[in-house]
Amino acid sequence: MYQTTGPMTPTDPDYKTTGRPRHGNLADFFHGPRGGILLSLILIAVGVIVSVKSCSSPVANNGYEYTRAKGDTINVAIDYSPMSLYRYGDSLAGFNYEMMKQMATLYGDNVKFYPISSVTSALDELKRGVYDVVISDYPLTSSRRDSFRFTEPVYLDRQVLISLDTTVRSRLDLAGKEVWTVGGTPIAERLRNLSHEIGDTIILRHDSIHSAEQLFMLTAMGRIPRAVINEAKATRLAEDYPDVNLATPVSFTQFQSWVVNKDNTALADTLDAQIRRFKTTPQYSTLVERYLTSAAATAAQTDSMPASSAP
């Protein structure tokens, strides 16, 4: 760009009084007018590159293994029940609600909750992309893995029979009995298997309108004879309805997970990482103590009682 054909002499016009060629090196070039303009452009270009790189590079985000666009709102359909979401005075509470809310605060996510009463409808809307996550008493089962992605287990639970009838003290006593379940949930599948296990018919009634909490209320009022719901939820509700018997488990302990569209792997993987970390925090221990310890104590007490003395 700035070349000479031979050594310069003091008579050459580009030779300065300092004895050096005017633009003989890069430093001298930037002292010139055009060099100053070029230097400014270079600095601006470097600044733009650094800024773009800063925006596009992964930023430390409290231990995410997976990243997604920050600022995106996570639309959560959540079952209105004691274990998921309920109103306590002027506040909202519930194990799943508080856990998701605390995780969002901890990891900087934007979450919007939509209370639901029909899990079946919510799962249909999850497939269509209306919701990102469905939270309900929905145990992880192998038959559902083909349709949905289940997160890291949030807690353990099992299904129990609720009834005002104290004569039903074991699963064998359900032969020929009418039992109500929330439509579209794995509980109905469990009862069909139980019917084969005891070698007799269990009359199943599937309710696609009412939630598990509402089935409990209908049972407590004598509107339906009996129902099967999750133990943690039943235990919380039974605090206000002590006449309801929930001493008969109908399933083994199962993992309780949140449900995500199986095609949304980025969100599902992120939630898995968050849940694993949150379960090691004091906040999670507090939630377990508040919502699950009483249910676990009741279950342990029931298992240790002889059938004649069970409440």
N, C-alpha and C positions, 0 to 999 in steps of 0.2 A: 504493500500500500504506500509506504513512504520508503523508496529505495534510492540509493546513490550508486553511481557507476565507478566510484573510486574514492579515495580519501579526500575529505574536504580541506580547503586551505582558508586562511583568514580573509582572503579576497572573495570567497564565495558569499552570496547574499544571505544564505541560510545559516551562516556562521555567526554566533553571538559573541559578545565581548567576553563571555566566560570561557571561550575556547572550546565549546561543545556544539555539535550540530543542533539546530533548533528542535527538530522532532526526531532526534536520533534514538529515543527510547520511549516506552509507554508512559512513564511518569511525566516526562516533558510534554508528551502529547496531551494529557489531561489538563495541563496548565493553560492550553489554548482555549479560545471561545467555543469552538465546535467540540473540543474534548469535554468541556464542562457540561454541555447539553447531553452528550452521549453518556457521561457518567451518571447524570440524573436519571436518564431513561433506564440505564442498567439497574440502578438502585430500586426504581419503581417496579421493574420486572421481577427482581429478586423478591421484593416484598409481596407481590401478587402470588408468586409461586409458593412462598412460605405460608401465606394465608390459606390458599387452597389446600395445601398439604395438611395444615392444622385442622381444617374442617372435615377432610375426608379420612383422616387417620383415626383408628379406633382409640377412644379415650378411656382411661381407667374408670370403670363403672362398678366399683364395689364388688368385684369378683365375678362378673358375668363370664360364663364360658361362651355365650353366644350373644350377638348384638343384633339389634333391629333399630329402625329409625326412631330416635328419641323424639318425644313430643306426640307420637301417635297415641290416640286414646284407645284403651282396652275396654271394650263393651262387654260387661259381665251380666249374664242373666242369673239371678240368684233366687233360690227357693225361699219363700217366706215361712220360716219355721225357727224353733228355738236354737237349732244347731247351725243354721245358715244365717238368717236375718230376722230380727223382730224388734219391735219398739219397746223400749224400757224407759218409761216416763217421757221425757222430751228428747231422749237419745235413741240411736239405733245400736243394736248389739247383735251378737251371734258369733259363734266360733269362726265360721268361714268368712263372714263379713269382716270381722276384726283382723283376721290373719291376712286377708288380701289387702285390706287398707293399710296395715302396718308394713307389709312388704312393699306396697307402692311408695310409701313414704321413705322407706329405707333405700330403695333402689331407684327412686326418682321417676316412677311411672305415673301416667295419667289414667285413672280408672273411673269408669262411670257404671253405676249399678242400676239394674232393671229388675225389680221384684217380679216374680212369676208364681203362678199357682199350678200350671200344667208343665211338667217336665217333658212330656212327649212333644208338645208344641214348641217348646224352647229348643229341643234337639233338632227338630225340623228346621227351625230358623238358624240354628248353628250351621247346618249344612249349606244353607243359602247365603251365609255370610252376614246375617243380621247381627248376630252375636259372635264374639271371639271366644268366650268361655262360658260354660254352663256349670253352675255350682249347685249341687243338690245332694241328697242322701242317695248316692248312686254308686254302689260297690263295683269294684273292678272285676269284670268277668271275662273269660276267654271268648265267649260268644259275641261280646260287644267290641272286641278289638278290631274286627274287620270294618266296622262302621265309624269308629271314633278313636281319637288318641287320648289315652288317659295319662294324667300327669303323675309325677312322683306321688306316692300315697301321702295323704295329709294326716290321717289318723286311722285307728282301727275301730271297727264296730261289728255288730251282728244284728240279725233280725229276730224280733220276739213277737209272740202272739199277745195281743191286748184284748181283754174281754172283761165283762162283769160276771161272767160265768166262772165260778171257782171249781167246777167239777172237771174242767180240762186242766190236767196237771202234767201231761206229757204229750209228745208228738203223736203217740198212738191214739190218744183220745180225740184226735181231729178226724178220725174215720167217719164219713157221712156228715160232717159238719160243714156249715157255710162260712167261708173266710173271704174277707174283702182285701183287695190290694190296690195300690195306685197303678193305673194302666200304663203299660209300656216300660215298666221297671223290671229289673232282674228278679225281684221277689216272686213274681208269678212263676217264673221258670223254676225257682227253688221249690215252690209248693208243688208243682207238677212232679218234680223229682221225688219229693217227700211222699207223694201219693203212691208212687211205685215202690218206695222203700217200705212203707207200712202195709202194702198190698191191699189197699182199700181206696175208695173214692173220697177226695176232698172237693167239695163244691166251691169253685173259684168264682168270685165276682170281681170283675175288673172295672175300676172307676177312673175314667179319663178326665173327669171334671174336678174332683176334689183332690187336694194335696194330702200328704201323710198326716199333717197336723189336723186337717179337717176330718179325716177318717177317725183319728183319735177322739175328737170331739163328738162325732156321731156315735161312736161306740160308748163313750161316757154317758151320753144322753139316752142310750138304749135304742137309738134309731137303727143301728145295724148290730148284729150279734157279736161279731169279733172281726179283727183286722190284724194284719202283720205289717209292722213298720220297723225302722231302725231303733235299736235299744237306747242309744244316747238321747235321741229325740223323745222317745217314750218316757224315759226316766225324768227328763226335764218337765214334761207335761204332767206326769203323774204327781208332781209336787203339789199341784192344785187340785188333783182329782185322785185322792188316795184309794177310792173304791175300785179303781181300774186295776185289774190283775195283769201283770206283765212278767210273770215268773217262768214262762215257757219259751225257751229259745227254739227257733226253727232252723237255724243255720250255725255254722262255725264262724269264728271271728274272720272278718274280711277286711281287705284294704279299702279305704274310702278315698277316692281321687276326684279331681276336677276334670271336666271333659272339654276337649279342644277339637276343632276340626282337624281331621287327620292329614289334610293337605297343608296346614299351617305349621310346618315343622319348626320354623324359626321361633315362633311364639311358644310352642310346646317345649322346645329345648331350653328356652330362656326360663320359663316357669319351673321346669325341673331343677335347674341350677339354683334358682331363687329358693324354692321350697326346701331343697337339701340344706342350704345354708341357714335358712330361717329356723329350721327345726333344731339347730344347735344354739339358738339364742335364748336368753332369759325371757323374752317376750313370748316365745312359743311355750315354754314351761308354764308361764302364768296362765295362758289360755287353756292348756291341758288341765291344770289344777282347777280352774274355774268351771270348765264345761264337761270334762270327761272323767275326773276322778270319782265323782259320785256315782256315775254309771258303772265304772269299773268295780267300785266297791260293792254296788248292788249285785252285779253279775257274779262276783266272787262269793258273796254271801248266799246267793240263790243256788249256785253250783254245790255248795257245801251242805245245804239243808236237805233233809229227807223230804220226800214228796208230801208227806202228811203234815209237815210243819211249814211248808213254803207258804208265803203270804198269798 
